[in-house]
Amino acid sequence: MSRLSWLTVAAALLVCDICDPRSAIAGPVADVASVQAARASQVKVTMLSTMLVGNENAGVGEWGFAAILDVDGRRLLVDTGARAETVLKNAIELNVDLASITDLAITHNHADHTGGLLVLRRELAKRNPQALSRVHVPKGIFYPRPGPDGREGNGLLPLKAQYEATGGVFIEHAGPAVLMPGVTMLGPVPRVHPERNWGAPRGGPAGRVETPDGVVEDTVPEDTSIVVDTADGLVLISGCGHAGIINTMEYARTAVRAAPVVATIGGFHLFAATAETLAWTAGKMKALGLQHLLGAHCTGIEAVYQLRQLVGLTRATAAVAGVGATYTHGVGIDPTALAR
């Protein structure tokens, strides 16, 4: 990435830091050519919140998702788990220092990805006032979600004011945005394929969301993912994949670079997927060049095993993630002892 592009990124963050109220909507902070110019070399993803715990004295499991992304000496936290203290405690047991991380990306509004936000910010700020002081979110994450009883269903709305009271800022991205060299938040992902995976399991009714175009079915329109661009291809981190894991993988090739998607990590919301859906998904993954799959959270244990077989991966290259599981680019997957 050119020096001018990085000055643009820095300026965008500075504007968001001083705006009032403390949130802003940002469009793409770098054009596609600038994004393509950056390549990550050292890439590691560590799971901090997911269903399983695979090693002794290595945290607790929950229905949630959080992961740390390490790229060439810089770090980004992706989501914050469900329960208030899970990620904080798991990081301590895994000997992972979170206090040095200034930036956090939240993939969508659901509570199993935002539950640890306040505790993490408040506790880590005691050691470093800048810890998790910037939260990158996709446009639409703050849309109201009215429930059938009239109550607000978007739990991130009350958290927003409480988080901002700590001195932190939210930065909304309407499109692809470079968060650090080689790392892009996609912004809301276009729904090209009908990968319906929101609402109640197995196609149950979804909630409602208030958008600028009116109140409509809540398809989690803001759903986003993080993409790391390496010389070998793209590494994708998905919180839940409500936009559809194939929609997301394909959009990554449009928004970042037309390269193979060599690794997908995180939640893909396939735990209730039919055999037909899994077969279609696997075919697309194979065509997109997938080499490693580390399925966590809502992916589903059986779905991971089915995808492993259908894509043509192995026990070493496709696994269910436990807390502490890692993907290291150029090395591979360590899913923890339980899933190895």
N, C-alpha and C positions, 0 to 999 in steps of 0.2 A: 504494500500500500504506500502511496506517495506521502511525503511529509505534509502536503497541503490537505490531503484527505484526513490525516490524523488530527490536523489543526481544526478541521471541520467537526470531527467527533468531539474533541475537547471543548470546543465552543458550545456545541449542543448541550453537553453535560453541564457546563457552567451556567448556561441560561436556565436550565431546569433547576439547578441548585438554588437560584436566587428568585425564581418566579413566585408569585403569590396569587392564588393558593399554591401550595407546594406540590403541584403535579403539572405535567405538560403533555401535549400530544405531539409526538415527533414523527415525521415521515422518515423515509430512508435517509440515513446519515452518510451513506456513501453509494455511489452509483455502482452498477454491476461490474464495470471494468476495474474499479478500485477494490471491490470485494475480491475479485479474481486474483489480484496482485498479491494478496497475503496468503501464505501457506504456513500451517502449523507443523512443527517438527515433533516435539515431545507432547504426547496427549495421554492423559489418564483420567478415567472416570471411576469414582468410588461411591458405592451405594450407602446412603445413610438412613433411609427409611424405605421399607418394603415389608412384605408379609412374613418372610422367613428369616430366621437367624441360623447361620450355617456353621459357626464356630463357637466353641465354649468361651464364655465371658466376653462376648463380642456384640453387646447391645441387645435390644428387644425388637421384636417385629410388631407391625401394626398394618391396618389397611390405610396405607399412605405412600407417598413418594417424596424422596429428596435425594440429591446426589451432588457431589463436588466434582467440578471439572477443573483439572490442572492442565494448562497449556503453556509450555515454554516459560515457566516461572510465574505465570499469572494464574489467579484462581477465581472461579465463579461458582456460587451456590445456585443450584437449580431446584426450586420448590423447597418447602419447609416441613413436609410431613403432616400428619393429622393431629396427634396429641401435642399439647403445648411444649412438653419437655423431651419428647422422644429423640429428636435430632441432636439436641444439646447433650443429652446423656450418652447417646450412641457415639457421638464424636469424641467424648471423653474416654469411653471404653476402647475406642479404636485408635486413640492417641492422635486424633486429627485436630489441629488448631484452627478454629473458625474465626478467631478474633482479628486475623490479618485480612480477612475478606471484606472488601468494601461494597461489592456489587452482587446483587441477587437477581435472578430471573424467575418470575412466576408464570407458569404456562397457561393457567386458566383459574377461574374463580372458586372452584370447589374446595370445601373445607379440608379434605384429605391432602391438599397441597399447600394450604395456607395456615394450618393450625399452629405451627411453631413460630410464626413471624414475630409476634410481639415479644415472647420470651427470649428468643434468640437476639433480637435487637437490644432489648433492655439489659440482658446479662452480658453480652459481648461488649456493649458500649462502656461498661464499667472498666474494661481493660483498654479499649480503643474506641474513642468517640466516633470514629469513622466506620466502625464495623457495621456492615450491612446497612449503610446509610443511603444507598441508592437501590431502588427496586425497579427493575425493568419489567414492564407488563405490556401485553398486546392491547390494542384499542378494542373496546367493548367489554373489558373485564369488569368495569364498574357499572354496566347496565343494570338497572333494577330487575329483580326476578320476583314478581308478585306471586305469592302462594295462593292456593284455593281458599284459605281462611283469611286472606288479606295481608298476612304477615310477609315481611321482606325475606326472600329466600337467598339473597346474595350476602353471605356472611362476611364477605370482604369489605362491604360498605362501612359497617361500624369499625372494623379493624383499620380502615384507611385513616380516619381521624385520629385514632389512638396511636398509630404508627407515626403519623406526621407530627404529633405532639412530642415525640422523642427527638425531633430534628431531622428525621429522615425524609426523603423525597421519592415520589413515584414518577417514573418516566414512561409515558405511554408511547408505543410505537405502532403506527398505522401500517407500516410495511417493513420489509427486511432492514435490519439495523446491525451494524458492526458494533459489538460490545467490547471486543479486544482483538488484537491481530489474529486473523484466521477464524474468528468465532462470530457467528451471525445468529441473531434472533429473527425468525422468519416473519413475525407479525401474523395476523390472521391468515390461515391457510385456505385457499380456494377449494371448494368441494366439487371436484370434477367427477369422481366416481361416487356412487351412492353407498358409501360405507357407513351405514347407520349404526352407531354404537353409543348412543346417549339415551337418557331416560332410564326406565326400569329394565332389569335384565330381560333378555329375550323379547325385545320389541315392545315393552310396556310403555305407557304414556309418559311423555316428557313434560317438563314444566313450561312456563311462559317467561318471556323476556321482553322488556320494554326497549325497543330500538328507535332510532330516529324515524324509521318507517312505520312505527306502530308496534302493538303488542303481538308477538308471533311465538311459535313454538321455540323453545329454548334448545337449539342445536349446539350450544356452547360455541357461538360464532367466533369468539376471540381465540379459540384454541391454537396454541403455537408450539414450536419446538426450537431446539438449539442445534446448530449445525457447525461442525468443525471441518475446515478445509485442509486436507493434507495432500502431499504429493501423490499419494496412492489413491485418493478418492475422498469421499465425504463420510464423516462420522456423525450420526444423528442421535440426539438425546430427546426422548419423548416423555412427557409427563403422564398423559393418558391416551393421547392420540385420538381425541374425540373428532378431529377433522378427518380421520381415517389414516392409517399408517401408510397406505400406498399413496393417497393424495399428498401426504406430507413428504414422503420420499421423492416423489416426482416434482413437487414444488421446490424442494431443496435444490434440485438440478437446474431449475429455472432461476431461482433467486440468488444462488451462490455460484454454481459452476456445473456445466453439463459433464459430470464425472460419475463414475460408479459410486453407489452408496454402499461402502464396504462394511459398515457396522451400524447396527441399530441397537440402542440401549434404552431400557426403561419400560414404561407402561404403554401397551398398544390396544387395550380394551378389547381383547379377543376371548375373554374367559367364557363367554356364552356363545361364541361363534359356531355356526354349523360346519359340518364337514365340507360342504360346498364352498362356504366363505373362506375357510382355511386353505382349501386347494387353490382357489383363485388368488388369494393373498400370497401364497407361496410361489405361485407361478410368476407373479409380478416381482416379488423380491428377488427371485433368481435372475430374471431378465435385467433387473437394475444392478446386478453385480454383487449382491450381498455375500459377505464372507464370514461375518461374525454376528451372532444374535445373543444378546443378554437380556432375557425377558424378566421384568419385575412387575410388582404391583398388580395391575388389572389385566396383564397379558394372559394369565392363566397357565397353570402347570401343564395341563394336557395340550393346550394350544402350542406351547413351546416345543413339546415333544413331537407334535404333528408337523409343525413348521420345520423342525430339524430334519425330519425324514423327507418331507416333500421338497424342500429346497436343496437337499443333498449335502447338508452339513453333518457334523459329527459331534460326539460328546465333548470334544475339546473346543469346538467352534460355536456351539449353541447350547445354552444352559439356562436354568432358572436361577435368578439372582437371589442371594441372601444378603442381609445387612453385612457390609464390609466387602462384598464382592467387587471386583475391579475388572475394567477393560483397559489394557495398555496397548496403545497403537504400536504395531510392529512386534509385539510380544504375544498378545492374545488375552483370553479370559481366565480369571481365577474366580469361580463362582462361589467359593467357600467350601469347606469340607463336606457339608451335607449334600450339596448339589454336584460335587465333582464326579 
